[in-house]
Amino acid sequence: VQLQASGGGLVQAGGSLRLSCRASRSIFSGNPMGWYRQAPGKSRELVARIRSGRDPDYVESVKGRFTISRDNAKNTVTLEMNSLEPDDTAVYLCYARIDGHEYWGQGTQVTVSS
């Protein structure tokens, strides 16, 4: 499966951005999809993930600001990012976990200026 990410860009602190990721084929809703991010000099961290039957997971630092959603009919997962902070600056990577394998989209840069 291929994942195509879009969105991202440059925004001032307090602004909003939307990231979208579309899979090349249908992914069972029970398989998690979501977003990681990696900032320079930092390890990759899970930002948010979603799968049917469970509440979405968020890293503590984005709770209340980011919202992940999924449209299974369109094979798409979206990350709405509000109240962005400079510490949110990173390359964001879409992923899906299917049958124990992880699939990754290309990274998309999010830069938040202070």
C-alpha positions in Angstrom: 0.0 0.0 0.0 1.2 3.5 -0.7 0.5 6.5 1.4 0.3 10.0 -0.1 0.5 12.9 2.3 -0.4 16.5 1.7 -0.7 19.7 3.6 1.8 21.2 5.9 3.7 24.4 5.4 4.7 27.5 7.3 2.4 29.1 9.8 2.7 31.6 12.7 2.3 30.4 16.3 -1.4 30.1 17.1 -2.3 29.3 13.5 -3.8 26.1 12.0 -2.9 23.6 9.4 -4.4 20.4 8.1 -2.5 17.3 7.0 -4.1 14.6 4.9 -2.9 11.2 4.0 -4.5 9.0 1.3 -3.9 5.3 1.0 -3.7 3.7 -2.4 -6.2 1.0 -1.4 -8.7 0.3 1.3 -7.3 -0.3 4.7 -9.4 -2.2 7.3 -10.7 0.2 9.8 -9.3 -1.9 12.6 -5.8 -1.3 11.4 -4.3 1.9 12.9 -3.5 4.9 10.7 -1.9 8.1 12.0 0.9 10.5 12.1 4.4 10.5 13.5 6.7 13.5 13.6 10.4 14.0 13.7 12.1 17.3 14.6 15.8 18.0 14.1 17.9 16.3 16.8 14.9 14.5 18.2 13.6 11.0 18.0 10.5 10.2 16.0 7.3 10.4 18.1 3.8 9.3 17.6 1.5 12.3 17.3 -1.9 10.7 16.8 -3.4 7.4 15.6 -6.9 6.2 15.0 -8.6 2.8 14.5 -12.1 1.6 14.8 -13.4 0.5 18.2 -10.9 2.6 20.2 -10.6 6.3 21.1 -7.9 8.1 19.1 -4.4 8.3 20.8 -2.6 11.6 21.0 0.8 12.5 22.4 0.3 14.5 25.5 1.7 17.7 24.0 -1.0 18.0 21.3 -4.1 16.9 23.3 -6.8 19.5 22.9 -5.1 21.1 19.9 -4.9 18.4 17.3 -7.8 16.2 16.0 -7.3 13.1 14.0 -10.1 11.7 11.8 -10.5 9.0 9.2 -12.7 8.5 6.2 -12.6 4.8 5.4 -14.6 5.3 2.2 -11.9 7.6 0.9 -9.0 5.7 2.5 -7.9 9.0 4.1 -6.7 10.1 7.5 -6.6 13.8 8.4 -4.9 15.7 11.2 -6.3 19.0 12.1 -3.8 21.1 13.9 -4.8 24.2 15.8 -3.1 26.5 18.2 0.2 25.5 16.7 3.4 26.1 18.6 7.0 26.4 17.5 7.6 23.1 19.2 5.3 21.5 16.7 7.8 22.2 14.0 8.8 18.9 12.5 8.5 16.6 9.5 5.2 14.8 9.8 4.9 11.3 8.5 1.7 9.4 7.8 1.7 5.7 8.6 -0.5 2.7 8.6 0.0 -0.6 10.3 -1.3 -3.7 8.5 -0.7 -7.3 9.6 2.3 -6.3 11.7 3.9 -4.3 8.9 4.2 -0.5 9.0 3.8 1.5 5.8 5.0 5.1 5.5 4.1 8.1 3.4 6.6 10.7 2.4 7.2 13.4 5.1 5.6 16.8 5.0 7.2 19.7 6.7 5.4 21.8 9.3 7.1 24.9 10.4 5.7 27.1 13.1 7.2 30.5 13.5 7.2 32.4 16.8 
